[in-house]
Amino acid sequence: MFNLTVTERCHRILAEYIKEGDVAVDCTAGNGHDTLFLARAVGEAGMVYAFDVQKEAIENTSRLLSKSGIDISNVSLICDSHANLADYISRPNIIMYNLGYMPGGDHSITTTETDTLKSLEIALDLIAPGGVISVIAYPGHAEGAREMDSIKSLLSELKPDKFEVVTITQDNRKNAPVLFLISAHHDL
Ligand SMILES: C[S@@+](CC[C@H](N)C(=O)[O-])C[C@H]1O[C@@H](n2cnc3c(N)ncnc32)[C@H](O)[C@@H]1O
């Protein structure tokens, strides 16, 4: 739990909930680390959909997957906004968001409050009973802070008989990233 990056912490927690054969979505492919994590976790019987608005991110993800040597026939890389999630997927078990900009890429291309909120509302609608959504938000830049506040207020309105929302952050570090975990109840 301690001495981990926020993404490592997120992977460790999600690993407890992902099953082989699951359908998983990476809503922000970036350099592909989350997509690779999901592809390994769902195995050859599962399916992974990974979205990014940047062609470069899709290429980086494709390269990382190829280098890893895993079977990529069950990974679909989609160069589109995660706001269009519903056009591609019906009932995923796991949905991940790692917001902000692509490390090593163009920092002006970042997730936005508008698209993220739209996508998250759709994700909450699509998620399978018993499924989990993770969102990592970075409040250290202006758009990230707005995005995080809106996410918080959306999640705080969710009915507790349908979803459980858990938030993990480091309280003694300024602008620490925030990990939101949303579990959909089995009788959703
Ligand atoms: C922090 S990076 C993701 C890191 C990535 N998951 C990894 O493991 O390397 C955020 C990514 O979100 C992408 N992005 C921004 N707006 C988006 C949108 N509307 N839909 C999908 N991806 C978006 C950016 O292009 C960027 O690559």
The ligand as a Tripos MOL2 file, in Angstrom:
@<TRIPOS>MOLECULE
LIG
   27    29     1     0     0
SMALL
NO_CHARGES

@<TRIPOS>ATOM
      1 C1         -1.8970   10.3640  -18.2590 C.3       1 LIG1
      2 S1         -2.0540    9.8680  -19.9360 S.3       1 LIG1
      3 C2         -2.5030    8.1800  -19.7760 C.3       1 LIG1
      4 C3         -1.3870    7.2690  -19.3220 C.3       1 LIG1
      5 C4         -1.5750    5.8470  -19.7730 C.3       1 LIG1
      6 N1         -2.7540    5.2150  -19.2180 N.3       1 LIG1
      7 C5         -0.3530    4.9780  -19.6010 C.2       1 LIG1
      8 O1         -0.4500    3.9070  -18.9720 O.co2     1 LIG1
      9 O2          0.7120    5.3450  -20.1030 O.co2     1 LIG1
     10 C6         -3.5920   10.6110  -20.4490 C.3       1 LIG1
     11 C7         -3.9650   10.3280  -21.9050 C.3       1 LIG1
     12 O3         -5.3300   10.7250  -22.0970 O.3       1 LIG1
     13 C8         -5.4660   11.0610  -23.4590 C.3       1 LIG1
     14 N2         -6.7240   11.7860  -23.6800 N.ar      1 LIG1
     15 C9         -6.9790   13.1090  -23.5430 C.ar      1 LIG1
     16 N3         -8.2750   13.3660  -23.8190 N.ar      1 LIG1
     17 C10        -8.8510   12.1640  -24.1390 C.ar      1 LIG1
     18 C11       -10.1580   11.7790  -24.5270 C.ar      1 LIG1
     19 N4        -11.1640   12.6590  -24.6130 N.pl3     1 LIG1
     20 N5        -10.3850   10.4810  -24.8070 N.ar      1 LIG1
     21 C12        -9.3750    9.5440  -24.7150 C.ar      1 LIG1
     22 N6         -8.1060    9.8760  -24.3610 N.ar      1 LIG1
     23 C13        -7.8520   11.1670  -24.0550 C.ar      1 LIG1
     24 C14        -4.2090   11.8670  -23.7440 C.3       1 LIG1
     25 O4         -3.9530   11.9230  -25.1260 O.3       1 LIG1
     26 C15        -3.1430   11.0750  -22.9470 C.3       1 LIG1
     27 O5         -2.4590   10.1780  -23.7730 O.3       1 LIG1
@<TRIPOS>BOND
     1     1     2 1
     2     2     3 1
     3     2    10 1
     4     3     4 1
     5     4     5 1
     6     5     6 1
     7     5     7 1
     8     7     8 2
     9     7     9 1
    10    10    11 1
    11    11    12 1
    12    11    26 1
    13    12    13 1
    14    13    14 1
    15    13    24 1
    16    14    15 ar
    17    14    23 ar
    18    15    16 ar
    19    16    17 ar
    20    17    18 ar
    21    17    23 ar
    22    18    19 1
    23    18    20 ar
    24    20    21 ar
    25    21    22 ar
    26    22    23 ar
    27    24    25 1
    28    24    26 1
    29    26    27 1
@<TRIPOS>SUBSTRUCTURE
     1 LIG1         1 GROUP 0 **** ****
